[in-house]
Amino acid sequence: MPVQLVYKDQALGKAYEIDLLVEGEVVIENKSVELMNPVFQFQVITYLKLYNKQLGYLINFNVPLLKDGFKRIVHNF
């Protein structure tokens, strides 16, 4: 799902793409990496700010147990 970036009432076009937006409220970012980089969390926080949402999940599918790959991120709670 593309995120349109607007700066001072000027549309700058598509700047980011969210992997999934559930029920218009929950941002989901999917990864398949060996090591989770902290920049991935900041990426989700940026999406939450741009969409004015509070809840996001960062999911890494490259883990033996999928439950170990979930990271819940709350913004402006």
MODELLER restraints for C-alpha pairs under 7 A, 6 or more apart:
rsr = mdl.restraints
at = mdl.atoms
rsr.add(forms.Gaussian(group=physical.xy_distance, feature=features.Distance(at['CA:1:A'], at['CA:17:A']), mean=5.29, stdev=0.5))
rsr.add(forms.Gaussian(group=physical.xy_distance, feature=features.Distance(at['CA:1:A'], at['CA:18:A']), mean=4.94, stdev=0.5))
rsr.add(forms.Gaussian(group=physical.xy_distance, feature=features.Distance(at['CA:1:A'], at['CA:19:A']), mean=6.16, stdev=0.5))
rsr.add(forms.Gaussian(group=physical.xy_distance, feature=features.Distance(at['CA:1:A'], at['CA:20:A']), mean=6.53, stdev=0.5))
rsr.add(forms.Gaussian(group=physical.xy_distance, feature=features.Distance(at['CA:2:A'], at['CA:14:A']), mean=6.04, stdev=0.5))
rsr.add(forms.Gaussian(group=physical.xy_distance, feature=features.Distance(at['CA:2:A'], at['CA:16:A']), mean=5.88, stdev=0.5))
rsr.add(forms.Gaussian(group=physical.xy_distance, feature=features.Distance(at['CA:2:A'], at['CA:17:A']), mean=4.26, stdev=0.5))
rsr.add(forms.Gaussian(group=physical.xy_distance, feature=features.Distance(at['CA:2:A'], at['CA:18:A']), mean=6.15, stdev=0.5))
rsr.add(forms.Gaussian(group=physical.xy_distance, feature=features.Distance(at['CA:3:A'], at['CA:14:A']), mean=5.68, stdev=0.5))
rsr.add(forms.Gaussian(group=physical.xy_distance, feature=features.Distance(at['CA:3:A'], at['CA:15:A']), mean=6.18, stdev=0.5))
rsr.add(forms.Gaussian(group=physical.xy_distance, feature=features.Distance(at['CA:3:A'], at['CA:16:A']), mean=5.17, stdev=0.5))
rsr.add(forms.Gaussian(group=physical.xy_distance, feature=features.Distance(at['CA:3:A'], at['CA:17:A']), mean=5.72, stdev=0.5))
rsr.add(forms.Gaussian(group=physical.xy_distance, feature=features.Distance(at['CA:4:A'], at['CA:13:A']), mean=5.35, stdev=0.5))
rsr.add(forms.Gaussian(group=physical.xy_distance, feature=features.Distance(at['CA:4:A'], at['CA:14:A']), mean=4.56, stdev=0.5))
rsr.add(forms.Gaussian(group=physical.xy_distance, feature=features.Distance(at['CA:4:A'], at['CA:15:A']), mean=6.10, stdev=0.5))
rsr.add(forms.Gaussian(group=physical.xy_distance, feature=features.Distance(at['CA:5:A'], at['CA:11:A']), mean=6.13, stdev=0.5))
rsr.add(forms.Gaussian(group=physical.xy_distance, feature=features.Distance(at['CA:5:A'], at['CA:12:A']), mean=5.37, stdev=0.5))
rsr.add(forms.Gaussian(group=physical.xy_distance, feature=features.Distance(at['CA:5:A'], at['CA:13:A']), mean=5.86, stdev=0.5))
rsr.add(forms.Gaussian(group=physical.xy_distance, feature=features.Distance(at['CA:5:A'], at['CA:14:A']), mean=6.22, stdev=0.5))
rsr.add(forms.Gaussian(group=physical.xy_distance, feature=features.Distance(at['CA:5:A'], at['CA:15:A']), mean=5.86, stdev=0.5))
rsr.add(forms.Gaussian(group=physical.xy_distance, feature=features.Distance(at['CA:6:A'], at['CA:12:A']), mean=5.64, stdev=0.5))
rsr.add(forms.Gaussian(group=physical.xy_distance, feature=features.Distance(at['CA:18:A'], at['CA:29:A']), mean=6.59, stdev=0.5))
rsr.add(forms.Gaussian(group=physical.xy_distance, feature=features.Distance(at['CA:19:A'], at['CA:28:A']), mean=6.08, stdev=0.5))
rsr.add(forms.Gaussian(group=physical.xy_distance, feature=features.Distance(at['CA:19:A'], at['CA:29:A']), mean=5.32, stdev=0.5))
rsr.add(forms.Gaussian(group=physical.xy_distance, feature=features.Distance(at['CA:19:A'], at['CA:30:A']), mean=6.55, stdev=0.5))
rsr.add(forms.Gaussian(group=physical.xy_distance, feature=features.Distance(at['CA:20:A'], at['CA:27:A']), mean=6.05, stdev=0.5))
rsr.add(forms.Gaussian(group=physical.xy_distance, feature=features.Distance(at['CA:20:A'], at['CA:28:A']), mean=4.98, stdev=0.5))
rsr.add(forms.Gaussian(group=physical.xy_distance, feature=features.Distance(at['CA:20:A'], at['CA:29:A']), mean=6.70, stdev=0.5))
rsr.add(forms.Gaussian(group=physical.xy_distance, feature=features.Distance(at['CA:21:A'], at['CA:27:A']), mean=4.79, stdev=0.5))
rsr.add(forms.Gaussian(group=physical.xy_distance, feature=features.Distance(at['CA:21:A'], at['CA:28:A']), mean=6.14, stdev=0.5))
rsr.add(forms.Gaussian(group=physical.xy_distance, feature=features.Distance(at['CA:25:A'], at['CA:53:A']), mean=6.13, stdev=0.5))
rsr.add(forms.Gaussian(group=physical.xy_distance, feature=features.Distance(at['CA:26:A'], at['CA:55:A']), mean=5.29, stdev=0.5))
rsr.add(forms.Gaussian(group=physical.xy_distance, feature=features.Distance(at['CA:26:A'], at['CA:56:A']), mean=5.36, stdev=0.5))
rsr.add(forms.Gaussian(group=physical.xy_distance, feature=features.Distance(at['CA:27:A'], at['CA:55:A']), mean=6.49, stdev=0.5))
rsr.add(forms.Gaussian(group=physical.xy_distance, feature=features.Distance(at['CA:27:A'], at['CA:56:A']), mean=4.40, stdev=0.5))
rsr.add(forms.Gaussian(group=physical.xy_distance, feature=features.Distance(at['CA:27:A'], at['CA:57:A']), mean=6.28, stdev=0.5))
rsr.add(forms.Gaussian(group=physical.xy_distance, feature=features.Distance(at['CA:28:A'], at['CA:56:A']), mean=5.72, stdev=0.5))
rsr.add(forms.Gaussian(group=physical.xy_distance, feature=features.Distance(at['CA:28:A'], at['CA:57:A']), mean=4.94, stdev=0.5))
rsr.add(forms.Gaussian(group=physical.xy_distance, feature=features.Distance(at['CA:28:A'], at['CA:58:A']), mean=6.12, stdev=0.5))
rsr.add(forms.Gaussian(group=physical.xy_distance, feature=features.Distance(at['CA:29:A'], at['CA:44:A']), mean=6.81, stdev=0.5))
rsr.add(forms.Gaussian(group=physical.xy_distance, feature=features.Distance(at['CA:29:A'], at['CA:57:A']), mean=6.28, stdev=0.5))
rsr.add(forms.Gaussian(group=physical.xy_distance, feature=features.Distance(at['CA:29:A'], at['CA:58:A']), mean=4.94, stdev=0.5))
rsr.add(forms.Gaussian(group=physical.xy_distance, feature=features.Distance(at['CA:29:A'], at['CA:59:A']), mean=6.21, stdev=0.5))
rsr.add(forms.Gaussian(group=physical.xy_distance, feature=features.Distance(at['CA:30:A'], at['CA:58:A']), mean=6.14, stdev=0.5))
rsr.add(forms.Gaussian(group=physical.xy_distance, feature=features.Distance(at['CA:30:A'], at['CA:59:A']), mean=4.95, stdev=0.5))
rsr.add(forms.Gaussian(group=physical.xy_distance, feature=features.Distance(at['CA:30:A'], at['CA:60:A']), mean=6.12, stdev=0.5))
rsr.add(forms.Gaussian(group=physical.xy_distance, feature=features.Distance(at['CA:31:A'], at['CA:59:A']), mean=5.97, stdev=0.5))
rsr.add(forms.Gaussian(group=physical.xy_distance, feature=features.Distance(at['CA:31:A'], at['CA:60:A']), mean=4.66, stdev=0.5))
rsr.add(forms.Gaussian(group=physical.xy_distance, feature=features.Distance(at['CA:31:A'], at['CA:61:A']), mean=6.23, stdev=0.5))
rsr.add(forms.Gaussian(group=physical.xy_distance, feature=features.Distance(at['CA:32:A'], at['CA:60:A']), mean=5.15, stdev=0.5))
rsr.add(forms.Gaussian(group=physical.xy_distance, feature=features.Distance(at['CA:32:A'], at['CA:61:A']), mean=4.89, stdev=0.5))
rsr.add(forms.Gaussian(group=physical.xy_distance, feature=features.Distance(at['CA:32:A'], at['CA:62:A']), mean=4.79, stdev=0.5))
rsr.add(forms.Gaussian(group=physical.xy_distance, feature=features.Distance(at['CA:33:A'], at['CA:60:A']), mean=6.61, stdev=0.5))
rsr.add(forms.Gaussian(group=physical.xy_distance, feature=features.Distance(at['CA:33:A'], at['CA:62:A']), mean=5.65, stdev=0.5))
rsr.add(forms.Gaussian(group=physical.xy_distance, feature=features.Distance(at['CA:34:A'], at['CA:62:A']), mean=6.21, stdev=0.5))
rsr.add(forms.Gaussian(group=physical.xy_distance, feature=features.Distance(at['CA:44:A'], at['CA:56:A']), mean=6.61, stdev=0.5))
rsr.add(forms.Gaussian(group=physical.xy_distance, feature=features.Distance(at['CA:45:A'], at['CA:75:A']), mean=6.86, stdev=0.5))
rsr.add(forms.Gaussian(group=physical.xy_distance, feature=features.Distance(at['CA:48:A'], at['CA:54:A']), mean=6.22, stdev=0.5))
rsr.add(forms.Gaussian(group=physical.xy_distance, feature=features.Distance(at['CA:48:A'], at['CA:75:A']), mean=6.85, stdev=0.5))
rsr.add(forms.Gaussian(group=physical.xy_distance, feature=features.Distance(at['CA:54:A'], at['CA:74:A']), mean=5.50, stdev=0.5))
rsr.add(forms.Gaussian(group=physical.xy_distance, feature=features.Distance(at['CA:54:A'], at['CA:75:A']), mean=4.77, stdev=0.5))
rsr.add(forms.Gaussian(group=physical.xy_distance, feature=features.Distance(at['CA:54:A'], at['CA:76:A']), mean=6.16, stdev=0.5))
rsr.add(forms.Gaussian(group=physical.xy_distance, feature=features.Distance(at['CA:54:A'], at['CA:77:A']), mean=6.70, stdev=0.5))
rsr.add(forms.Gaussian(group=physical.xy_distance, feature=features.Distance(at['CA:55:A'], at['CA:73:A']), mean=5.97, stdev=0.5))
rsr.add(forms.Gaussian(group=physical.xy_distance, feature=features.Distance(at['CA:55:A'], at['CA:74:A']), mean=4.78, stdev=0.5))
rsr.add(forms.Gaussian(group=physical.xy_distance, feature=features.Distance(at['CA:55:A'], at['CA:75:A']), mean=6.44, stdev=0.5))
rsr.add(forms.Gaussian(group=physical.xy_distance, feature=features.Distance(at['CA:56:A'], at['CA:72:A']), mean=6.08, stdev=0.5))
rsr.add(forms.Gaussian(group=physical.xy_distance, feature=features.Distance(at['CA:56:A'], at['CA:73:A']), mean=5.06, stdev=0.5))
rsr.add(forms.Gaussian(group=physical.xy_distance, feature=features.Distance(at['CA:56:A'], at['CA:74:A']), mean=6.37, stdev=0.5))
rsr.add(forms.Gaussian(group=physical.xy_distance, feature=features.Distance(at['CA:57:A'], at['CA:70:A']), mean=6.76, stdev=0.5))
rsr.add(forms.Gaussian(group=physical.xy_distance, feature=features.Distance(at['CA:57:A'], at['CA:71:A']), mean=5.61, stdev=0.5))
rsr.add(forms.Gaussian(group=physical.xy_distance, feature=features.Distance(at['CA:57:A'], at['CA:72:A']), mean=4.70, stdev=0.5))
rsr.add(forms.Gaussian(group=physical.xy_distance, feature=features.Distance(at['CA:57:A'], at['CA:73:A']), mean=5.88, stdev=0.5))
rsr.add(forms.Gaussian(group=physical.xy_distance, feature=features.Distance(at['CA:58:A'], at['CA:70:A']), mean=5.95, stdev=0.5))
rsr.add(forms.Gaussian(group=physical.xy_distance, feature=features.Distance(at['CA:58:A'], at['CA:71:A']), mean=5.03, stdev=0.5))
rsr.add(forms.Gaussian(group=physical.xy_distance, feature=features.Distance(at['CA:58:A'], at['CA:72:A']), mean=6.52, stdev=0.5))
rsr.add(forms.Gaussian(group=physical.xy_distance, feature=features.Distance(at['CA:59:A'], at['CA:69:A']), mean=5.41, stdev=0.5))
rsr.add(forms.Gaussian(group=physical.xy_distance, feature=features.Distance(at['CA:59:A'], at['CA:70:A']), mean=4.72, stdev=0.5))
rsr.add(forms.Gaussian(group=physical.xy_distance, feature=features.Distance(at['CA:59:A'], at['CA:71:A']), mean=6.35, stdev=0.5))
rsr.add(forms.Gaussian(group=physical.xy_distance, feature=features.Distance(at['CA:60:A'], at['CA:69:A']), mean=4.57, stdev=0.5))
rsr.add(forms.Gaussian(group=physical.xy_distance, feature=features.Distance(at['CA:60:A'], at['CA:70:A']), mean=6.52, stdev=0.5))
rsr.add(forms.Gaussian(group=physical.xy_distance, feature=features.Distance(at['CA:61:A'], at['CA:69:A']), mean=6.31, stdev=0.5))
rsr.add(forms.Gaussian(group=physical.xy_distance, feature=features.Distance(at['CA:63:A'], at['CA:69:A']), mean=6.13, stdev=0.5))
